Amino acid sequence: MRSVLAIPAFRRLWFVSALCSIGDWLSFLALSALITKLTDVYLVQSYALSAVVVTQLLPAMLFGPLGGVLADRFDRRKIMVVADLARCGLFLSIALVGELWWVLVANFMIGVCALFWIPAKDSSIPNLLRRRDQVETANQLNVVMTYGGAVIAAAGLFSAVSAVGPTLNLRSELGIANIIVVINGLLFLTSAIVVATRIREISGHGDPARRRASQASTGQPGVFGMLRDGLRFVRATPLVRGLVIGLAGAVAAGGAIISCAKLYSSSLSGGDTAYGMLIVSVFLGLALGMATMPRLARRLPHNRLFGITIVVAALALIVVALAPHLWVALAAVALLGFCAGTAFLTSFTIIGSQVEDAVRGRTNALVQLLIKVILLGSTAVVPLVVGLVRPRTVTIFGEPMQIDGTRPVLLAAGVVAAVVGVVAYRQMDDRRSEPILSDLLAAIRGGDRLRRGGGGMLIAIEGDTVDDTATQAARLAEWLRVGGRDVVLAGDPALDESRLRGVLDGASLSGARAHALVAAAVRADVVERRVRPALASGALVVMERYVDSPLAHLGASGGLEPADLESLADWATGQLRPDVTVLLDRDPASLGTPPDSGGFGSMEHHWRVQRILTEMAASDPDRYVVVDADGTEDEVAERVRAAVLPVLAQRWLAVPGGSTPLAGAEAP
């Protein structure tokens, strides 16, 4: 989480999301309170909260993925700014007009603005991150804020204003409600200002105007054509199709539980106490699933993890339907919540990391629509089905147990969800040649180390110049061998590029893209030929200029998108990340390079490279150790050993059956 929040653009977007989430939750409280003050009719007052919920959800039912289409077609930052300004104006107008009918109309229009704002925000998140594997943590932070911190903050703000209002001599409770509505509008105004002035990166890859011009020149469709293309993409892509199928079953089962919870608790002879315990249990499981999902994702591929959690949740629901005792039901409900939280977060991580940017907005909007429609439909239909089933009392192990309509409905929902989960798994699984049981056993026994085939350890030495990284990598490897450990020194793959260039049969390598492809191809060869076999044998691998230094040089040269370079590096290395990266932080001025030499040797280029490397280290502090590289070779080598030693002792000894690689070595 620290590495994700270290990225300035995402940190600001997270702050904006917090403001808007507080505004959304506060609007439920403020508008429902305002409705009760604007009418004396008791029946209308009793429907106040329901009216607020319905008028905000209705736009999603009517317009569906239209917001996602706009997020894919236009500048996402401008969409968010306009939507926030519109919401601010609508909330202020509610306080000014002061009529019941306008509260409902304005709330409907606020829901329309949210329909445009949410897909634009969600589809922008992956573009603000450095690596694909940060998407799940970013989603985790957003979910925690939206359903945790924002709820508490909104309720606290509502209570505080309501309590302080009378001391400020406000004329009536209506005045207090209007003050809360105005505060809500100011929250969205603040969000608009921050997005417009501080998060220009939200606009997405490339220039939106140029993208629209390209669409016009190639005859690409307009808004409704893009909507058709988005639906066609979902149907034709097994990954997204399986995701939609799995979510449909999971959300339908969730709606069944919500509808049946109160009657189900009565069947356990627990009454309101059991009902409260069931609600707490499912939300604790939900929170735990969202909290641990990134760890699970390092042990199982997302595509498999999603289907597995849907199936396990369905099995837990079947146990809930058959549970003879409250404690059995509580354990099963907690497991169900855990799997639901994991599947929910995994689904949005898959969309953010595996769906291309051009259709990500539409996919996000479609999933959001699916969740709302199916949840609303299941909560409406399930109570009707439950009411048609006559309660019965049966004896199990000498104990009477009431079987009402909730039991067969939950059992049927569990069976349907299990079937849907299996279908989704088969649609999404891209590793059918590898049995799922081996992945599960690896996940249980050792996590991501075992996924890469051994208990070895990879140390990367990164820096601006080849001379620095080559010297320090060699000296570190020599020092590590003193303990008798098998150490493999992998040199800079760029030195072998000439070998690959001959294979390219004279192709021109003058462009940045060609150099990036050659560097990726050579690193893929070195990783498969030397690094992975060494790690599988349990060796320590020291490799200079593994990924970060080439990315920094190519990025500093300009012309290539950082996200494209990251994706290329992930593909070349099979997403194999170093256990620790040593960054040699050297003052470029000490290189003595003429400032006007131009190209890769220019002083300006070296400054850009060093800045990019420093930003990489700041965004992932758990994986990097930064070493001052100014001084003699001996002084730098001593600093490298001092920085690496505690990391080695901590991480290597954590490997089952491992031993310290420094036995007999003298610590500096």
C-alpha positions as CSV (number, residue, x, y, z in Angstrom):
1,M,0.0,0.0,0.0
2,R,2.9,2.4,0.7
3,S,4.3,1.8,-2.7
4,V,1.0,2.6,-4.4
5,L,0.3,5.7,-2.3
6,A,3.9,6.9,-3.0
7,I,2.7,7.6,-6.6
8,P,1.6,11.2,-6.5
9,A,-1.1,11.0,-9.2
10,F,-2.8,8.0,-7.6
11,R,-2.5,9.4,-4.1
12,R,-4.4,12.5,-5.3
13,L,-7.0,10.4,-7.1
14,W,-7.5,8.4,-3.9
15,F,-8.0,11.6,-2.0
16,V,-10.6,12.7,-4.6
17,S,-12.3,9.3,-4.4
18,A,-12.5,9.7,-0.6
19,L,-14.2,13.1,-0.9
20,C,-16.7,11.8,-3.4
21,S,-17.4,8.6,-1.4
22,I,-18.0,10.8,1.7
23,G,-20.3,12.9,-0.5
24,D,-22.2,9.9,-1.8
25,W,-22.8,8.4,1.7
26,L,-23.6,11.8,3.1
27,S,-26.2,12.4,0.4
28,F,-28.2,9.3,1.5
29,L,-28.4,10.7,5.0
30,A,-28.8,14.4,4.1
31,L,-31.5,14.0,1.4
32,S,-33.5,11.4,3.3
33,A,-33.5,13.8,6.3
34,L,-34.4,16.7,4.0
35,I,-37.4,14.8,2.6
36,T,-38.8,14.2,6.0
37,K,-38.6,17.9,6.8
38,L,-40.2,19.0,3.5
39,T,-43.5,17.0,4.0
40,D,-45.8,16.2,6.9
41,V,-47.3,13.1,5.2
42,Y,-46.2,10.1,7.4
43,L,-46.3,7.6,4.4
44,V,-44.0,9.8,2.3
45,Q,-41.6,10.2,5.3
46,S,-41.5,6.4,5.7
47,Y,-40.3,6.1,2.1
48,A,-37.7,8.8,2.4
49,L,-34.5,6.6,2.3
50,S,-36.0,4.3,-0.3
51,A,-36.8,7.2,-2.6
52,V,-33.2,8.5,-2.3
53,V,-31.8,5.0,-3.1
54,V,-34.2,4.4,-6.1
55,T,-33.7,7.8,-7.7
56,Q,-29.9,7.3,-7.6
57,L,-30.0,3.8,-8.9
58,L,-32.5,4.5,-11.6
59,P,-30.0,6.1,-14.0
60,A,-27.9,2.9,-14.1
61,M,-31.0,0.9,-15.0
62,L,-32.0,3.3,-17.8
63,F,-28.6,4.2,-19.4
64,G,-26.5,1.2,-18.5
65,P,-22.9,1.3,-19.9
66,L,-23.3,4.7,-21.6
67,G,-20.9,6.2,-19.0
68,G,-18.3,3.6,-19.9
69,V,-18.6,4.5,-23.6
70,L,-18.0,8.1,-22.9
71,A,-15.0,7.2,-20.7
72,D,-13.5,5.3,-23.6
73,R,-14.2,8.0,-26.2
74,F,-13.4,11.3,-24.4
75,D,-10.9,12.8,-22.0
76,R,-11.6,11.1,-18.7
77,R,-10.3,14.0,-16.7
78,K,-12.8,16.5,-18.3
79,I,-15.6,14.0,-17.8
80,M,-14.8,13.8,-14.1
81,V,-14.5,17.6,-13.7
82,V,-17.8,18.3,-15.5
83,A,-19.6,15.6,-13.5
84,D,-18.3,16.9,-10.1
85,L,-19.2,20.5,-11.0
86,A,-22.7,19.4,-12.0
87,R,-23.1,17.5,-8.8
88,C,-22.0,20.5,-6.8
89,G,-24.5,22.7,-8.6
90,L,-27.3,20.2,-8.1
91,F,-26.7,19.9,-4.4
92,L,-26.7,23.7,-4.0
93,S,-29.9,24.0,-6.1
94,I,-31.6,21.6,-3.7
95,A,-30.9,23.9,-0.8
96,L,-32.1,26.9,-2.8
97,V,-35.3,25.5,-4.3
98,G,-36.4,23.7,-1.2
99,E,-39.2,21.6,-2.8
100,L,-39.8,17.9,-2.5
101,W,-40.2,17.2,-6.2
102,W,-36.9,18.9,-7.0
103,V,-35.0,16.9,-4.3
104,L,-36.0,13.7,-6.2
105,V,-35.3,15.2,-9.7
106,A,-31.9,16.6,-8.6
107,N,-31.0,13.3,-7.0
108,F,-31.8,11.5,-10.2
109,M,-29.5,13.8,-12.1
110,I,-26.8,13.4,-9.5
111,G,-27.1,9.6,-10.2
112,V,-26.6,10.4,-13.9
113,C,-23.4,12.3,-13.1
114,A,-22.1,9.4,-11.0
115,L,-22.9,7.1,-13.9
116,F,-20.3,9.1,-16.0
117,W,-17.8,9.8,-13.1
118,I,-17.3,6.3,-11.8
119,P,-16.3,4.5,-15.1
120,A,-13.9,7.4,-15.9
121,K,-12.3,7.1,-12.5
122,D,-12.1,3.3,-12.4
123,S,-10.7,3.0,-15.9
124,S,-8.0,5.7,-15.2
125,I,-6.5,3.9,-12.2
126,P,-4.3,1.4,-14.1
127,N,-2.8,4.3,-16.2
128,L,-1.6,6.1,-13.0
129,L,0.3,3.1,-11.6
130,R,3.8,1.9,-12.4
131,R,3.1,-1.8,-12.7
132,R,0.2,-4.1,-13.4
133,D,0.6,-5.9,-10.1
134,Q,-0.2,-2.7,-8.3
135,V,-3.8,-2.7,-9.6
136,E,-5.1,-5.1,-6.9
137,T,-3.6,-3.0,-4.1
138,A,-5.1,0.2,-5.7
139,N,-8.5,-1.4,-5.9
140,Q,-8.1,-2.6,-2.3
141,L,-7.4,0.9,-1.1
142,N,-10.4,2.3,-3.0
143,V,-12.7,-0.4,-1.5
144,V,-11.5,0.2,2.0
145,M,-12.1,3.9,1.6
146,T,-15.5,3.6,-0.1
147,Y,-17.0,1.1,2.2
148,G,-15.1,1.8,5.4
149,G,-13.5,5.2,6.0
150,A,-16.0,7.1,3.9
151,V,-19.0,5.6,5.7
152,I,-17.6,6.5,9.1
153,A,-16.6,10.0,8.0
154,A,-20.0,10.7,6.4
155,A,-21.9,9.5,9.5
156,G,-19.7,11.5,11.8
157,L,-20.0,14.6,9.7
158,F,-23.8,14.3,9.6
159,S,-24.0,13.8,13.3
160,A,-21.6,16.6,14.1
161,V,-23.5,19.2,12.0
162,S,-26.8,18.0,13.4
163,A,-25.5,18.4,16.9
164,V,-23.8,21.7,16.4
165,G,-26.7,23.3,14.4
166,P,-28.9,24.3,17.3
167,T,-25.9,26.0,19.1
168,L,-25.4,28.1,16.0
169,N,-29.0,29.4,16.3
170,L,-30.1,27.9,13.0
171,R,-33.8,28.6,12.6
172,S,-35.1,25.1,12.1
173,E,-34.2,21.5,11.4
174,L,-34.8,22.3,7.8
175,G,-32.0,24.8,7.9
176,I,-29.6,22.2,9.4
177,A,-30.5,19.7,6.6
178,N,-29.8,22.4,4.0
179,I,-26.4,23.2,5.6
180,I,-25.5,19.5,5.2
181,V,-26.6,19.6,1.6
182,V,-24.4,22.6,0.9
183,I,-21.4,20.9,2.6
184,N,-22.0,18.0,0.3
185,G,-21.9,20.2,-2.8
186,L,-18.6,21.8,-1.6
187,L,-17.1,18.3,-1.3
188,F,-17.7,17.7,-5.0
189,L,-16.5,21.2,-5.9
190,T,-13.2,20.4,-4.1
191,S,-13.0,17.2,-6.1
192,A,-13.4,19.0,-9.4
193,I,-10.7,21.5,-8.5
194,V,-8.2,18.8,-7.5
195,V,-8.9,16.7,-10.6
196,A,-8.7,19.7,-13.0
197,T,-5.5,21.2,-11.5
198,R,-3.5,18.3,-9.9
199,I,-4.2,15.0,-11.7
200,R,-3.7,15.7,-15.4
201,E,-2.5,12.1,-15.9
202,I,-6.1,11.0,-15.7
203,S,-6.6,12.0,-19.3
204,G,-5.2,8.6,-20.3
205,H,-2.7,7.3,-22.8
206,G,-1.9,9.6,-25.6
207,D,-3.7,12.8,-26.7
208,P,-7.5,12.4,-26.6
209,A,-7.9,14.8,-29.6
210,R,-5.5,12.8,-31.6
211,R,-7.3,9.6,-30.6
212,R,-10.6,11.0,-31.8
213,A,-9.1,12.2,-35.0
214,S,-7.7,8.7,-35.6
215,Q,-11.1,7.2,-34.9
216,A,-12.7,9.6,-37.5
217,S,-10.0,8.9,-40.1
218,T,-10.3,5.1,-39.7
219,G,-14.1,5.2,-39.8
220,Q,-14.5,4.0,-36.2
221,P,-18.1,4.2,-34.9
222,G,-19.7,6.8,-32.7
223,V,-21.1,6.5,-29.2
224,F,-23.7,3.9,-30.0
225,G,-21.4,2.0,-32.3
226,M,-18.8,1.9,-29.4
227,L,-21.6,0.6,-27.1
228,R,-22.3,-2.2,-29.6
229,D,-18.5,-2.9,-29.9
230,G,-18.2,-3.1,-26.1
231,L,-21.0,-5.6,-25.8
232,R,-19.5,-7.6,-28.7
233,F,-16.1,-7.5,-26.9
234,V,-17.6,-9.0,-23.8
235,R,-19.3,-11.8,-25.7
236,A,-16.2,-12.6,-27.8
237,T,-13.6,-12.5,-25.0
238,P,-13.6,-15.6,-22.8
239,L,-11.9,-13.8,-20.0
240,V,-14.5,-11.1,-19.7
241,R,-17.4,-13.4,-20.6
242,G,-16.4,-15.7,-17.8
243,L,-16.0,-12.7,-15.4
244,V,-19.5,-11.5,-16.2
245,I,-21.0,-15.1,-15.8
246,G,-19.3,-15.6,-12.5
247,L,-20.3,-12.2,-11.1
248,A,-23.9,-12.8,-12.2
249,G,-24.1,-16.0,-10.2
250,A,-22.3,-14.5,-7.2
251,V,-24.4,-11.4,-7.0
252,A,-27.7,-13.4,-7.4
253,A,-26.6,-15.6,-4.5
254,G,-25.7,-12.5,-2.5
255,G,-29.1,-11.0,-3.2
256,A,-30.8,-14.3,-2.0
257,I,-28.9,-14.1,1.3
258,I,-29.8,-10.5,1.9
259,S,-33.4,-11.2,1.2
260,C,-33.5,-14.3,3.4
261,A,-31.3,-13.3,6.3
262,K,-34.0,-12.3,8.8
263,L,-36.3,-15.3,8.2
264,Y,-33.2,-17.6,8.1
265,S,-32.1,-16.5,11.6
266,S,-35.6,-17.4,12.9
267,S,-35.2,-20.9,11.5
268,L,-32.1,-21.2,13.7
269,S,-34.2,-20.2,16.7
270,G,-31.9,-17.3,17.3
271,G,-34.2,-14.3,16.6
272,D,-32.7,-10.8,16.3
273,T,-29.5,-11.8,18.1
274,A,-28.7,-14.5,15.5
275,Y,-29.7,-12.0,12.7
276,G,-27.1,-9.5,14.0
277,M,-24.4,-12.1,14.4
278,L,-25.0,-13.3,10.9
279,I,-24.6,-9.8,9.5
280,V,-21.5,-9.2,11.5
281,S,-20.0,-12.5,10.4
282,V,-20.6,-11.9,6.7
283,F,-19.1,-8.4,6.8
284,L,-16.0,-9.6,8.8
285,G,-15.5,-12.3,6.2
286,L,-15.9,-9.7,3.4
287,A,-13.3,-7.4,4.9
288,L,-10.9,-10.2,5.5
289,G,-11.3,-11.4,1.9
290,M,-10.5,-8.0,0.5
291,A,-7.6,-7.6,2.9
292,T,-5.9,-10.9,2.0
293,M,-6.7,-11.0,-1.7
294,P,-3.4,-9.5,-2.9
295,R,-1.5,-12.2,-1.0
296,L,-3.7,-14.9,-2.5
297,A,-3.1,-13.4,-6.0
298,R,0.7,-13.8,-5.5
299,R,0.1,-17.5,-5.1
300,L,-2.7,-18.1,-7.6
301,P,-3.3,-16.5,-11.0
302,H,-6.2,-14.0,-10.9
303,N,-8.0,-16.0,-13.6
304,R,-8.0,-19.1,-11.5
305,L,-8.5,-17.3,-8.2
306,F,-11.8,-15.7,-9.3
307,G,-13.4,-19.0,-10.4
308,I,-12.2,-20.9,-7.4
309,T,-13.6,-18.3,-4.9
310,I,-17.0,-18.4,-6.7
311,V,-17.2,-22.2,-6.4
312,V,-16.1,-22.2,-2.7
313,A,-18.6,-19.4,-1.9
314,A,-21.3,-21.5,-3.5
315,L,-20.3,-24.5,-1.4
316,A,-20.4,-22.4,1.7
317,L,-23.9,-21.2,0.8
318,I,-25.0,-24.8,0.5
319,V,-23.6,-25.4,4.0
320,V,-25.6,-22.4,5.2
321,A,-28.7,-23.8,3.7
322,L,-28.2,-27.2,5.5
323,A,-26.7,-25.8,8.8
324,P,-28.5,-27.3,11.8
325,H,-26.9,-24.9,14.3
326,L,-26.1,-21.2,14.6
327,W,-22.4,-21.7,15.0
328,V,-22.2,-23.8,11.8
329,A,-24.1,-21.1,10.0
330,L,-21.8,-18.4,11.3
331,A,-18.7,-20.2,10.2
332,A,-20.1,-20.9,6.7
333,V,-21.4,-17.3,6.3
334,A,-17.9,-15.9,7.3
335,L,-16.3,-18.2,4.6
336,L,-18.9,-17.0,2.1
337,G,-18.1,-13.4,2.9
338,F,-14.4,-14.1,2.6
339,C,-14.8,-15.6,-0.9
340,A,-17.2,-12.8,-2.0
341,G,-14.7,-10.1,-0.9
342,T,-11.9,-11.9,-2.7
343,A,-13.9,-12.4,-5.9
344,F,-15.2,-8.8,-5.9
345,L,-11.7,-7.3,-5.6
346,T,-10.3,-9.9,-8.1
347,S,-12.8,-9.0,-10.7
348,F,-11.9,-5.3,-10.8
349,T,-8.2,-6.2,-10.7
350,I,-8.7,-8.4,-13.8
351,I,-10.5,-5.5,-15.6
352,G,-7.8,-3.0,-14.6
353,S,-4.8,-5.2,-15.5
354,Q,-5.9,-7.5,-18.3
355,V,-8.5,-5.4,-20.3
356,E,-7.0,-3.0,-22.7
357,D,-7.5,0.7,-22.0
358,A,-9.6,1.3,-25.1
359,V,-12.5,-0.8,-23.8
360,R,-11.9,-0.7,-20.0
361,G,-14.4,2.0,-19.4
362,R,-17.2,0.1,-21.0
363,T,-16.3,-3.1,-19.3
364,N,-16.3,-1.4,-15.9
365,A,-19.6,0.2,-16.6
366,L,-21.1,-3.1,-17.7
367,V,-20.0,-4.9,-14.6
368,Q,-21.3,-2.1,-12.4
369,L,-24.7,-2.3,-14.2
370,L,-24.8,-6.1,-13.9
371,I,-24.2,-5.9,-10.1
372,K,-27.0,-3.4,-9.6
373,V,-29.6,-5.0,-11.8
374,I,-29.1,-8.6,-10.6
375,L,-28.9,-7.5,-7.0
376,L,-32.1,-5.6,-7.3
377,G,-33.8,-8.4,-9.2
378,S,-32.8,-11.1,-6.8
379,T,-33.8,-9.1,-3.7
380,A,-37.2,-8.6,-5.4
381,V,-37.9,-12.2,-6.6
382,V,-36.4,-14.2,-3.7
383,P,-38.9,-13.0,-1.0
384,L,-41.7,-14.0,-3.3
385,V,-40.4,-17.5,-3.7
386,V,-39.7,-17.9,0.0
387,G,-43.3,-16.9,0.7
388,L,-44.7,-19.6,-1.6
389,V,-42.9,-22.4,0.3
390,R,-44.7,-23.7,3.4
391,P,-42.6,-24.1,6.6
392,R,-42.0,-27.6,8.0
393,T,-40.5,-29.0,11.2
394,V,-38.1,-31.9,10.9
395,T,-36.1,-33.9,13.5
396,I,-32.3,-34.2,13.0
397,F,-30.3,-36.2,15.5
398,G,-33.2,-35.9,17.9
399,E,-33.4,-32.1,17.6
400,P,-36.3,-30.4,16.0
401,M,-35.4,-27.9,13.2
402,Q,-37.8,-25.6,11.4
403,I,-37.5,-25.8,7.6
404,D,-39.0,-22.7,6.1
405,G,-38.8,-21.3,2.6
406,T,-35.3,-19.9,3.1
407,R,-33.6,-23.3,3.3
408,P,-34.6,-24.6,-0.2
409,V,-34.1,-21.2,-1.8
410,L,-30.5,-20.9,-0.3
411,L,-29.8,-24.4,-1.3
412,A,-30.9,-23.8,-4.9
413,A,-28.9,-20.5,-5.0
414,G,-25.8,-22.4,-3.8
415,V,-26.2,-25.0,-6.5
416,V,-26.7,-22.4,-9.2
417,A,-23.7,-20.4,-8.0
418,A,-21.5,-23.5,-8.0
419,V,-22.5,-24.4,-11.6
420,V,-21.9,-20.7,-12.7
421,G,-18.6,-20.7,-10.9
422,V,-17.4,-23.8,-12.7
423,V,-18.5,-22.3,-16.1
424,A,-16.7,-19.0,-15.3
425,Y,-13.6,-20.9,-14.3
426,R,-13.5,-22.9,-17.5
427,Q,-14.0,-19.7,-19.5
428,M,-11.3,-17.8,-17.8
429,D,-8.6,-20.4,-17.1
430,D,-5.6,-19.8,-19.4
431,R,-3.5,-22.6,-17.8
432,R,-5.5,-25.7,-18.6
433,S,-2.4,-27.7,-19.3
434,E,-1.4,-27.2,-15.6
435,P,-3.7,-29.0,-13.1
436,I,-5.4,-26.7,-10.6
437,L,-4.4,-29.0,-7.7
438,S,-0.7,-28.2,-8.2
439,D,-1.4,-24.5,-8.0
440,L,-3.5,-24.9,-4.8
441,L,-0.9,-27.0,-3.1
442,A,1.8,-24.5,-4.1
443,A,-0.3,-21.7,-2.7
444,I,-0.9,-23.5,0.6
445,R,2.8,-24.5,1.0
446,G,4.9,-21.6,-0.1
447,G,3.4,-18.8,-2.0
448,D,5.0,-17.0,-4.9
449,R,8.4,-18.5,-4.3
450,L,7.2,-21.9,-5.1
451,R,5.2,-20.6,-8.1
452,R,8.5,-19.8,-9.8
453,G,9.9,-23.2,-9.2
454,G,12.2,-23.2,-6.3
455,G,13.5,-21.6,-3.1
456,G,16.2,-19.4,-4.7
457,M,16.6,-15.7,-4.4
458,L,17.0,-13.0,-7.0
459,I,19.0,-9.8,-6.3
460,A,19.1,-7.1,-8.9
461,I,21.7,-4.4,-9.1
462,E,20.4,-1.3,-10.9
463,G,22.0,2.0,-11.7
464,D,22.7,4.6,-14.4
465,T,26.0,3.3,-15.8
466,V,27.1,-0.2,-16.8
467,D,30.5,0.2,-15.1
468,D,28.9,0.8,-11.7
469,T,26.4,-2.1,-11.9
470,A,28.9,-4.6,-13.3
471,T,31.5,-3.9,-10.7
472,Q,29.2,-4.0,-7.7
473,A,27.3,-7.1,-8.9
474,A,30.6,-9.0,-9.3
475,R,31.8,-7.9,-5.8
476,L,28.5,-8.7,-4.2
477,A,28.5,-12.2,-5.8
478,E,32.1,-12.8,-4.7
479,W,31.2,-11.8,-1.1
480,L,28.1,-14.1,-1.0
481,R,30.1,-17.1,-2.1
482,V,32.2,-16.9,1.1
483,G,29.4,-18.6,3.0
484,G,29.5,-21.7,0.7
485,R,26.2,-20.8,-1.0
486,D,25.7,-21.5,-4.7
487,V,25.7,-18.0,-6.3
488,V,25.0,-17.3,-9.9
489,L,26.2,-14.0,-11.4
490,A,24.1,-12.9,-14.4
491,G,25.6,-10.1,-16.4
492,D,23.9,-7.2,-18.2
493,P,21.8,-8.9,-21.0
494,A,22.3,-5.8,-23.1
495,L,25.9,-6.9,-23.7
496,D,24.5,-9.9,-25.6
497,E,22.3,-7.8,-27.9
498,S,24.7,-8.1,-30.8
499,R,24.1,-11.8,-30.8
500,L,20.4,-11.3,-31.3
501,R,20.9,-8.5,-33.8
502,G,22.5,-11.0,-36.1
503,V,19.4,-13.2,-35.8
504,L,17.2,-10.2,-36.8
505,D,18.8,-10.6,-40.3
506,G,19.9,-7.0,-40.8
507,A,16.7,-5.3,-39.5
508,S,17.2,-1.6,-38.7
509,L,17.5,-0.9,-34.9
510,S,17.5,2.9,-35.1
511,G,14.1,3.4,-33.4
512,A,13.3,3.3,-29.7
513,R,10.7,0.6,-30.2
514,A,13.2,-1.7,-31.9
515,H,15.7,-1.2,-29.1
516,A,13.0,-2.0,-26.5
517,L,12.0,-5.2,-28.3
518,V,15.6,-6.3,-28.6
519,A,16.3,-5.6,-24.9
520,A,13.1,-7.5,-24.0
521,A,13.9,-10.5,-26.2
522,V,17.5,-10.8,-24.7
523,R,16.2,-10.6,-21.2
524,A,13.5,-13.2,-21.9
525,D,16.3,-15.5,-23.1
526,V,18.6,-14.8,-20.1
527,V,15.7,-15.3,-17.6
528,E,14.6,-18.6,-19.1
529,R,18.1,-19.9,-19.8
530,R,19.9,-18.9,-16.6
531,V,17.8,-17.2,-14.0
532,R,14.9,-19.5,-13.6
533,P,16.9,-22.7,-13.6
534,A,19.2,-21.2,-10.9
535,L,16.3,-20.2,-8.8
536,A,14.7,-23.6,-9.2
537,S,17.9,-25.2,-7.8
538,G,17.9,-22.9,-4.8
539,A,20.7,-20.7,-5.8
540,L,21.3,-17.0,-5.1
541,V,21.1,-15.1,-8.3
542,V,22.8,-11.7,-8.6
543,M,21.9,-9.9,-11.8
544,E,22.9,-6.4,-12.9
545,R,20.5,-4.2,-14.9
546,Y,17.7,-6.7,-14.7
547,V,14.7,-4.5,-15.8
548,D,14.7,-1.1,-14.1
549,S,17.8,0.4,-15.6
550,P,16.9,-0.4,-19.2
551,L,13.4,0.9,-18.6
552,A,14.8,4.1,-17.2
553,H,17.1,4.7,-20.1
554,L,14.4,4.0,-22.7
555,G,11.9,6.2,-20.8
556,A,14.4,9.0,-20.5
557,S,15.0,8.9,-24.2
558,G,11.3,9.7,-24.8
559,G,8.8,8.5,-27.4
560,L,7.6,5.4,-25.5
561,E,4.9,5.2,-22.9
562,P,6.1,4.0,-19.4
563,A,3.1,1.6,-19.2
564,D,4.0,0.0,-22.5
565,L,7.6,-0.5,-21.4
566,E,6.4,-2.0,-18.1
567,S,4.1,-4.4,-19.9
568,L,6.9,-5.4,-22.3
569,A,9.2,-6.1,-19.4
570,D,6.6,-8.1,-17.6
571,W,6.0,-10.2,-20.7
572,A,9.8,-10.8,-21.2
573,T,10.4,-11.9,-17.6
574,G,7.2,-13.7,-17.1
575,Q,6.5,-11.2,-14.3
576,L,9.4,-12.5,-12.3
577,R,10.3,-9.8,-9.8
578,P,13.6,-9.5,-7.8
579,D,13.4,-10.3,-4.1
580,V,15.4,-7.2,-3.5
581,T,16.7,-4.5,-5.8
582,V,19.8,-2.5,-5.0
583,L,19.7,1.0,-6.6
584,L,23.1,2.6,-6.9
585,D,22.3,6.3,-6.4
586,R,25.1,8.3,-8.0
587,D,25.3,12.0,-8.7
588,P,25.4,12.3,-12.5
589,A,27.7,15.3,-12.3
590,S,30.4,12.9,-11.0
591,L,30.4,11.1,-14.3
592,G,32.4,13.9,-16.0
593,T,30.3,13.6,-19.2
594,P,30.3,16.7,-21.3
595,P,26.9,18.4,-21.0
596,D,26.6,18.9,-24.7
597,S,27.5,15.5,-25.9
598,G,23.9,14.7,-26.8
599,G,22.0,11.3,-26.9
600,F,22.5,8.7,-24.3
601,G,25.7,10.2,-23.1
602,S,24.3,13.7,-22.4
603,M,24.3,15.0,-18.9
604,E,20.6,15.8,-19.2
605,H,19.9,12.1,-20.1
606,H,21.7,10.9,-17.1
607,W,19.8,13.2,-14.8
608,R,16.5,12.0,-16.3
609,V,17.6,8.3,-15.8
610,Q,18.5,8.9,-12.2
611,R,15.2,10.7,-11.5
612,I,13.2,7.8,-13.0
613,L,15.2,5.2,-11.0
614,T,14.7,7.2,-7.8
615,E,10.9,7.4,-8.5
616,M,10.8,3.7,-9.0
617,A,12.5,3.1,-5.6
618,A,10.2,5.5,-3.9
619,S,7.1,3.8,-5.3
620,D,8.1,0.4,-4.0
621,P,10.1,0.8,-0.8
622,D,9.6,-2.8,0.3
623,R,11.6,-4.1,-2.6
624,Y,14.3,-1.5,-3.0
625,V,17.4,-0.6,-1.0
626,V,19.0,2.7,-2.1
627,V,22.8,2.9,-1.8
628,D,25.0,6.0,-2.1
629,A,27.2,5.2,-5.1
630,D,29.5,8.2,-4.8
631,G,33.0,7.2,-3.6
632,T,35.6,4.5,-4.2
633,E,34.6,1.0,-5.4
634,D,35.5,-0.4,-2.0
635,E,33.4,2.2,-0.1
636,V,30.3,1.5,-2.4
637,A,30.8,-2.3,-2.1
638,E,30.8,-2.0,1.7
639,R,27.6,0.0,1.6
640,V,25.9,-2.5,-0.7
641,R,26.8,-5.4,1.7
642,A,25.5,-3.4,4.7
643,A,22.2,-2.7,2.9
644,V,21.7,-6.3,1.6
645,L,22.7,-8.2,4.7
646,P,19.5,-7.6,6.8
647,V,17.3,-8.2,3.8
648,L,19.0,-11.5,3.1
649,A,18.8,-12.6,6.8
650,Q,15.1,-11.8,7.0
651,R,13.9,-13.2,3.6
652,W,16.2,-16.1,3.1
653,L,15.7,-17.6,6.5
654,A,11.9,-17.4,6.0
655,V,12.2,-20.1,3.2
656,P,11.2,-23.5,4.6
657,G,14.3,-25.6,4.9
658,G,16.6,-22.7,4.0
659,S,19.7,-21.6,5.8
660,T,21.5,-18.3,5.9
661,P,23.6,-17.7,2.8
662,L,26.2,-15.9,4.9
663,A,27.3,-18.7,7.2
664,G,31.0,-18.0,7.8
665,A,30.9,-14.7,6.1
666,E,32.0,-11.7,8.1
667,A,29.4,-9.0,8.3
668,P,30.7,-5.4,7.6
